[in-house]
Amino acid sequence: MTQPWCGALLSSEAAGSIAGTLPLELAGGDGERGPDLAMSFAWNHDENEQGVPGHAFSAGGAPGAGQHGSMSPHELRNTLIAGGPSFKSGLSSEVPTGNVDLAPTVLALLELPGGEQMDGREISEAIVGGPSPHQVEVSVEHHTMRRTVFKRTYRQIVRTSRVGDTVYLDDGDARRD
């Protein structure tokens, strides 16, 4: 918690309460095969040589090679492009989605059962006849925790969004005072 490269820290239910950590379930990592403790490398909005924002500490690798070790929104957010007669033309939506939503959406488009039992949701706001993105209810939660270690206070925040029963990890980071 005192190291500058340490971002959000999450602990599993099996590990019990570890002072200063947040529940690992916020990142979808709790479970039988999940770790007891997970750390996200610290990140910032600094730009690289090409002007692309998003820098994260790393345990190794070449600069600019990318990695999957932080809860930076620059790493967690991506682009989905869908086309065809079933999709709204020219739509740009800020409604949270994730890879977990692809299978339920494809099953719904093919009018096949099973998507309702899956994790994820149908991306209905992108489908012709579906609601507009502004009609989709999105709730945002801020999960915070703090702990003082060696006279410095470690504060972390993990932000999640919810659409229906599906929860998305938006970002997580830590600061020290």
Secondary structure, 3 states (H helix, E strand, C coil): CCCCCEEEEEECCCCCCCCCCEEHHHHCCCCCCCCCEEEEECEEEEECCCCCEEEECCCCCCCCCCCCCECCHHHHCCCCCCCCCCECCCCCCCCCCCHHHHHHHHHHHCCCCCHHHCCCCCCHHHECCCCCHHHCCCEEEEEEEEEEECCEEEEEEEEEEEECCEEEEEEEEEEEC
